[in-house]
Amino acid sequence: MKLILILTAASSTLSGPVSAQQPWELASTVEQAVARALADAMVHSRYGQPTWAGFGVHGGRDVYWHLVGPTSDSPGPVTRRIGWLAVGGKTGSVAVCGDATEIRAVTISVGDLWLASDDAMMEAIAARAMTTDLVISVEFPAVQEGDDRNGYYGNLLRERPAYREWRVTRPEYAPAVLTAQRACTPPGTRSAPQCSMTWKLYRRPDYSRDTRLPAEDCPIGGRGREVSLD
């Protein structure tokens, strides 16, 4: 009996606290996959940031990269690599952008159809030991009668804030900036209006929209109309 107790105690000590998601496990929700990819994009304080080749293994088991390597877009010296996120048949788009030597930003865009509440996303981020400090929050502007954003389309727009920006910290990692922006296809398109959320993690701690570098502009095409913040 004494031996059994010792073995049980040792097993508990070695296993430690149960993590919400182990590195080798597939995510069970889209929010978990997005949060893990964002956390992996942060720069480790000790090891620094990986090369373009090394970044291909980042993002967790739910992020897949196209076989084509990073490509340079014109105009400007911007390097970009694209991929996708997949969790149980639910998918999203991923892009990584930077210059020839340094990765600057990571973008993940997912349609509303695959998302739960904003609270679920923030809980997944917190589970990755990421602390967020909200610095900007923008709501969609009020609409006037007759505006095409009234009715069903307007309700879609206002289900989530238009734009948010956080300063992000994580133990053993350099600070970063995280943004979330909402976009919806406008009325009158061939298909019904569709909305998506796009998260961008900027690895430069002092990033701001006013000082954004060309290599930090990391869009994912085909995601509808975004609110103007100017």
C-alpha positions in Angstrom: 0.0 0.0 0.0 2.8 2.4 0.8 4.5 1.7 -2.5 1.2 2.4 -4.4 0.8 5.8 -2.6 4.4 6.8 -3.4 3.9 6.0 -7.1 0.6 7.8 -7.2 2.1 10.9 -5.7 5.1 10.8 -8.0 2.8 10.5 -11.0 0.7 13.5 -9.9 3.9 15.6 -9.4 5.3 14.7 -12.8 2.1 15.4 -14.7 1.6 18.8 -13.1 -1.5 20.9 -13.7 -3.7 19.8 -16.5 -3.4 22.2 -19.5 -6.5 23.2 -21.5 -4.6 22.0 -24.7 -1.3 20.3 -25.1 1.1 21.4 -27.9 0.6 18.1 -29.8 -3.2 18.1 -29.5 -5.6 19.3 -32.1 -7.8 22.1 -31.0 -11.4 21.3 -30.3 -12.7 24.8 -31.2 -11.8 27.5 -33.7 -11.1 29.9 -30.9 -8.5 27.5 -29.4 -6.8 27.2 -32.8 -6.7 30.9 -33.4 -5.4 31.6 -29.9 -2.7 29.1 -30.2 -1.6 30.4 -33.6 -1.5 34.0 -32.2 0.5 32.9 -29.2 3.0 31.0 -31.3 3.5 34.2 -33.4 4.9 36.1 -30.4 8.6 36.5 -30.2 10.3 34.4 -27.5 12.5 36.6 -25.3 15.3 34.1 -25.2 15.3 32.4 -28.6 14.1 35.4 -30.7 12.1 35.0 -33.7 12.5 32.1 -36.2 13.5 32.5 -39.8 10.9 32.3 -42.6 11.8 28.6 -43.0 11.5 28.0 -39.2 8.1 29.7 -39.0 6.6 27.0 -41.1 6.3 24.7 -38.1 4.6 27.4 -35.9 0.9 27.8 -35.4 0.0 24.5 -33.9 -1.4 21.4 -35.6 -4.4 23.3 -36.8 -2.5 25.6 -39.2 -1.4 24.4 -42.6 0.8 26.2 -45.0 0.7 26.1 -48.8 3.6 24.3 -50.3 4.7 27.4 -52.1 7.3 29.2 -50.0 7.2 32.9 -49.0 6.8 35.3 -51.9 7.6 38.9 -52.4 4.8 41.2 -53.3 5.1 44.5 -55.2 5.2 47.3 -54.7 7.6 47.4 -51.8 9.8 44.8 -50.2 7.0 42.8 -48.5 7.3 39.0 -48.1 4.1 37.0 -47.5 3.2 33.4 -46.9 -0.4 32.1 -46.8 -2.1 29.1 -45.4 -5.3 28.0 -43.7 -6.7 26.9 -40.3 -8.9 23.9 -40.0 -10.7 22.5 -37.0 -13.2 19.7 -37.5 -14.3 21.0 -40.9 -14.4 24.6 -39.9 -11.8 26.7 -41.7 -10.1 30.1 -41.8 -7.4 31.9 -43.7 -3.9 32.7 -42.5 -1.2 35.0 -43.8 2.2 35.9 -42.5 4.0 39.0 -43.7 7.3 40.7 -43.2 10.5 41.7 -45.0 13.2 39.5 -46.3 14.7 38.7 -42.9 12.0 39.5 -40.3 8.4 38.4 -39.8 6.3 41.4 -38.8 2.7 40.4 -38.6 0.3 37.4 -38.6 -3.3 37.6 -39.8 -6.1 35.1 -39.2 -9.6 35.5 -40.6 -12.6 33.3 -39.8 -16.2 33.5 -40.9 -18.9 34.2 -38.3 -20.4 30.8 -39.2 -17.6 29.0 -37.3 -17.3 31.4 -34.3 -18.9 31.4 -30.9 -19.1 34.5 -28.7 -16.3 37.1 -28.2 -16.0 35.8 -24.7 -15.0 32.3 -26.0 -12.2 33.9 -28.0 -10.9 35.9 -25.1 -11.0 32.9 -22.8 -9.0 30.9 -25.4 -6.4 33.7 -25.5 -6.2 33.8 -21.7 -5.7 30.0 -21.7 -2.5 30.6 -23.7 -1.2 32.8 -20.8 -1.7 35.9 -22.9 -2.7 39.0 -20.9 -4.6 41.6 -23.0 -4.9 45.3 -22.2 -7.6 46.9 -24.4 -6.5 50.3 -25.7 -8.9 51.0 -28.5 -12.5 49.9 -29.1 -14.6 51.2 -32.0 -18.2 50.5 -32.6 -19.9 50.7 -36.0 -21.4 54.2 -36.4 -25.0 54.9 -35.9 -27.1 54.7 -39.1 -29.7 57.0 -40.5 -33.1 55.9 -41.8 -32.8 54.5 -45.3 -29.1 53.5 -44.8 -28.3 50.1 -46.2 -26.9 49.1 -42.8 -30.4 49.1 -41.3 -32.4 45.9 -40.8 -30.8 42.5 -41.1 -27.5 43.8 -42.5 -27.2 46.4 -39.7 -27.8 43.8 -37.1 -25.0 41.6 -38.6 -22.6 44.5 -38.5 -23.3 45.4 -34.9 -23.2 41.8 -33.5 -19.5 42.6 -32.6 -17.4 45.7 -32.2 -16.0 47.1 -35.5 -12.4 47.3 -34.3 -10.4 46.6 -31.1 -6.7 46.8 -30.2 -4.9 45.3 -27.3 -1.4 45.4 -25.9 -0.5 41.8 -25.3 2.0 40.3 -22.8 3.0 36.7 -22.2 5.6 35.2 -19.8 8.9 34.7 -21.5 7.8 36.5 -24.7 8.2 40.0 -26.0 5.1 42.2 -25.9 3.0 42.5 -29.0 -0.1 44.2 -30.3 -3.3 42.4 -31.2 -6.2 43.8 -33.3 -9.6 42.4 -34.1 -11.6 43.8 -37.0 -15.0 42.9 -38.3 -16.0 42.9 -42.0 -19.3 42.0 -43.8 -20.0 41.7 -47.5 -22.4 44.5 -48.4 -26.1 44.1 -49.5 -26.6 43.5 -53.2 -24.0 40.9 -53.7 -25.0 37.6 -55.3 -24.9 35.7 -52.0 -26.4 36.6 -48.7 -24.3 39.0 -46.6 -21.5 37.2 -44.8 -19.4 38.5 -41.9 -16.0 37.5 -40.6 -13.5 38.4 -37.8 -9.9 39.1 -38.6 -7.2 39.0 -35.9 -3.8 40.5 -36.5 -0.8 40.1 -34.2 1.9 42.7 -34.8 5.3 41.7 -33.3 6.6 45.2 -32.9 5.6 46.2 -29.3 5.2 49.9 -30.3 3.0 49.2 -33.3 0.3 51.8 -34.1 -1.9 52.4 -37.1 -0.1 55.8 -37.6 3.4 54.2 -37.7 2.5 51.0 -39.6 5.3 49.7 -41.8 4.7 48.4 -45.3 5.8 44.9 -44.2 3.2 45.0 -41.4 0.3 45.4 -43.8 -0.9 41.8 -44.0 -4.3 41.6 -45.6 -6.4 38.5 -46.5 -8.3 39.2 -49.7 -12.0 38.6 -50.4 -13.2 39.4 -46.9 -15.8 42.1 -47.7 -16.1 45.6 -46.5 -14.4 46.9 -43.4 -15.4 49.9 -41.3 -13.4 53.1 -41.9 -11.5 54.1 -38.8 -10.3 57.4 -40.3 
